[in-house]
Amino acid sequence: MNRKKFFQNISFISALIQLQKIFSNPIKISSKKKSVLVIGAGISGLACANKLQQNGFDVLVLESDTKIGGRIKTDYSLGIAFDQGASWIHSPKENPITKLAKEAGIKTFLTVNDNVEIYNKKGNLYTENYIDTLTINYKNAQEEIIKNGDKNNSFEEVFKTLYPKKLEQPFWKFMLSADLEFDIGGDISEISSLYFQDDEVFEGEDVIITNGYGKLADYFAKGLNIKLNSPVSEIDYRSEKIITKTKNEIFESDFVVLTVPLGVLKKKIIQFSPNLPQEKIDIIQNLKMGNVNKFLLLWEKAFWDTSLQYIGITPDTKGKFNYFLNLKKFTEYNALMTFSFGKYAYISETLSNSEIIEEIMGHLKIIYGNKIPNPKNLLRTKWGENKNAFGCYSFPTNGTTSDDFDKLSKSVNNKIFFAGEHTSTKYRATVHGAYLSGLREAEKILNYI
Ligand SMILES: Cc1cc2nc3c(=O)[nH]c(=O)nc-3n(C[C@H](O)[C@H](O)[C@H](O)COP(=O)(O)OP(=O)(O)OC[C@H]3O[C@@H](n4cnc5c(N)ncnc54)[C@H](O)[C@@H]3O)c2cc1C
């Protein structure tokens, strides 16, 4: 055996001893106070951790990613704030995030949905009258679908029965994706025909965050003990103390608050001993995680009408780069953001950057002519394959019921508590829903002790 190999073996053995030590002695989060391990540093986890820490608990947050924020994350690599996940505060007047966002130094801009021009695939503008009429018909159709809906039929199935021809019409495809699939997250073939609108929305227009939603996560993270790069793989709650394992460490705590997204729960990345109650396992399997992707394109000069808020186009493929947000309206950047929705959100993840640019430019050239230049930069998301989320947000599908989201929030043995957007029927798929769910679980623990 040469020296180098011997040395390698020694370091291997000492690493093994070190690992053995780590695994045989769980890290106690606290020896004096009640301790809580919060899994996930998204807004629900951070809000929960904050509240418990303020109330005298010893709290540790374990986060699998290299950054905090989860589905609130801002990429500043091009200068402009590109929010990869959430962008809007929905109906800010009543929304609890509004006050917190101000405290976090967040700036906002009122987005007006009506400030839009929509073009057909030949580049002709739809008239205001046409858009207004179709919008009313679309709202009426949603009501009809709920009336004729069934627990085991998807939105699309009921829609096709009621309106056999409409799904072939480009403007309907536009509304069903840029509005419905964006809002709910899933493809219309999977969205429940009964429960797609049973969540609650506050009144009023939305505001978009102009300097990065990530600031909200940073604000909540101040003063918290957060361990990044720590994906949890096991939770053992057979004894009084809960044992939680990551790849290299073991933790011991009195309570665990689990805030990982529904997509992560569905993939069974975390093993539980004993298994979670069957009802919870079934709901996790049945509820769905949707997919929406965002694409930010940056140019030297704007070639579009910069007074517009939104630009729409109605291509043949549903959900394909059909809605553009004009960021020049509220930033100094010549930038547009577009989206992929429903089934096309998954297809877009298989395309290279140059293919994405070609497809998007194809749509913009229909509107603005062939001479417009390619963007100098593109930023994009792939939420479907993101291993910390496996999708954008949760939604009800065939066989699920309205209260399944609330049922997911039931704690197990008063030891494992569940927070996250997917645990709120009322406010699922939103930042405020996730935030309120974190406070709700902190409150439960405070009431329990
Ligand atoms: C594209 C997109 C657009 C959106 N737009 C809006 C919007 O405009 N307005 C709005 O209100 N909402 C919007 N949302 C929804 C909103 O972002 C989410 O509902 C909210 O941020 C979810 O917070 P959360 O704490 O429940 O989950 P997350 O933010 O996902 O936090 C969960 C955390 O758990 C971590 N984690 C995962 N697995 C493990 C593991 N094994 N161990 C440890 N940690 C783990 C994750 O990395 C993550 O940080 C959008 C979401 C997306 C994706």
PDBQT file of the ligand as one rigid body, heavy atoms in Angstrom, charges set to zero:
ROOT
HETATM    1  C1  LIG A 501     -44.548  30.466 -11.233  1.00  0.00    +0.000 C 
HETATM    2  C2  LIG A 501     -45.278  30.830  -9.965  1.00  0.00    +0.000 A 
HETATM    3  C3  LIG A 501     -46.002  31.996  -9.910  1.00  0.00    +0.000 A 
HETATM    4  C4  LIG A 501     -46.689  32.339  -8.744  1.00  0.00    +0.000 A 
HETATM    5  N1  LIG A 501     -47.332  33.539  -8.679  1.00  0.00    +0.000 NA
HETATM    6  C5  LIG A 501     -47.896  33.940  -7.517  1.00  0.00    +0.000 A 
HETATM    7  C6  LIG A 501     -48.352  35.260  -7.367  1.00  0.00    +0.000 A 
HETATM    8  O1  LIG A 501     -48.206  36.084  -8.261  1.00  0.00    +0.000 OA
HETATM    9  N2  LIG A 501     -48.941  35.597  -6.185  1.00  0.00    +0.000 N 
HETATM   10  C7  LIG A 501     -49.094  34.716  -5.157  1.00  0.00    +0.000 A 
HETATM   11  O2  LIG A 501     -49.672  35.078  -4.117  1.00  0.00    +0.000 OA
HETATM   12  N3  LIG A 501     -48.606  33.452  -5.260  1.00  0.00    +0.000 NA
HETATM   13  C8  LIG A 501     -48.000  33.050  -6.401  1.00  0.00    +0.000 A 
HETATM   14  N4  LIG A 501     -47.432  31.816  -6.495  1.00  0.00    +0.000 N 
HETATM   15  C9  LIG A 501     -47.617  30.868  -5.395  1.00  0.00    +0.000 C 
HETATM   16  C10 LIG A 501     -46.688  31.163  -4.205  1.00  0.00    +0.000 C 
HETATM   17  O3  LIG A 501     -45.402  31.429  -4.677  1.00  0.00    +0.000 OA
HETATM   18  C11 LIG A 501     -46.674  29.945  -3.278  1.00  0.00    +0.000 C 
HETATM   19  O4  LIG A 501     -47.998  29.587  -2.943  1.00  0.00    +0.000 OA
HETATM   20  C12 LIG A 501     -45.911  30.194  -1.983  1.00  0.00    +0.000 C 
HETATM   21  O5  LIG A 501     -44.719  30.883  -2.190  1.00  0.00    +0.000 OA
HETATM   22  C13 LIG A 501     -45.633  28.830  -1.360  1.00  0.00    +0.000 C 
HETATM   23  O6  LIG A 501     -44.971  28.976  -0.128  1.00  0.00    +0.000 OA
HETATM   24  P1  LIG A 501     -44.734  27.680   0.765  1.00  0.00    +0.000 P 
HETATM   25  O7  LIG A 501     -44.014  28.098   1.977  1.00  0.00    +0.000 OA
HETATM   26  O8  LIG A 501     -45.995  26.933   0.898  1.00  0.00    +0.000 OA
HETATM   27  O9  LIG A 501     -43.815  26.726  -0.142  1.00  0.00    +0.000 OA
HETATM   28  P2  LIG A 501     -42.354  26.975  -0.716  1.00  0.00    +0.000 P 
HETATM   29  O10 LIG A 501     -42.101  28.402  -0.948  1.00  0.00    +0.000 OA
HETATM   30  O11 LIG A 501     -42.202  26.063  -1.871  1.00  0.00    +0.000 OA
HETATM   31  O12 LIG A 501     -41.417  26.516   0.493  1.00  0.00    +0.000 OA
HETATM   32  C14 LIG A 501     -41.139  25.168   0.755  1.00  0.00    +0.000 C 
HETATM   33  C15 LIG A 501     -39.642  25.026   0.981  1.00  0.00    +0.000 C 
HETATM   34  O13 LIG A 501     -39.337  23.650   1.258  1.00  0.00    +0.000 OA
HETATM   35  C16 LIG A 501     -38.061  23.363   0.688  1.00  0.00    +0.000 C 
HETATM   36  N5  LIG A 501     -37.928  21.906   0.593  1.00  0.00    +0.000 N 
HETATM   37  C17 LIG A 501     -38.408  21.082  -0.363  1.00  0.00    +0.000 A 
HETATM   38  N6  LIG A 501     -38.070  19.812  -0.096  1.00  0.00    +0.000 NA
HETATM   39  C18 LIG A 501     -37.357  19.815   1.068  1.00  0.00    +0.000 A 
HETATM   40  C19 LIG A 501     -36.731  18.803   1.869  1.00  0.00    +0.000 A 
HETATM   41  N7  LIG A 501     -36.776  17.504   1.545  1.00  0.00    +0.000 N 
HETATM   42  N8  LIG A 501     -36.065  19.195   2.989  1.00  0.00    +0.000 NA
HETATM   43  C20 LIG A 501     -35.985  20.515   3.350  1.00  0.00    +0.000 A 
HETATM   44  N9  LIG A 501     -36.566  21.506   2.621  1.00  0.00    +0.000 NA
HETATM   45  C21 LIG A 501     -37.254  21.157   1.501  1.00  0.00    +0.000 A 
HETATM   46  C22 LIG A 501     -38.130  24.079  -0.641  1.00  0.00    +0.000 C 
HETATM   47  O14 LIG A 501     -36.842  24.262  -1.198  1.00  0.00    +0.000 OA
HETATM   48  C23 LIG A 501     -38.798  25.388  -0.249  1.00  0.00    +0.000 C 
HETATM   49  O15 LIG A 501     -37.857  26.381   0.090  1.00  0.00    +0.000 OA
HETATM   50  C24 LIG A 501     -46.676  31.466  -7.623  1.00  0.00    +0.000 A 
HETATM   51  C25 LIG A 501     -45.911  30.303  -7.672  1.00  0.00    +0.000 A 
HETATM   52  C26 LIG A 501     -45.207  29.989  -8.824  1.00  0.00    +0.000 A 
HETATM   53  C27 LIG A 501     -44.353  28.762  -8.847  1.00  0.00    +0.000 C 
ENDROOT
TORSDOF 0
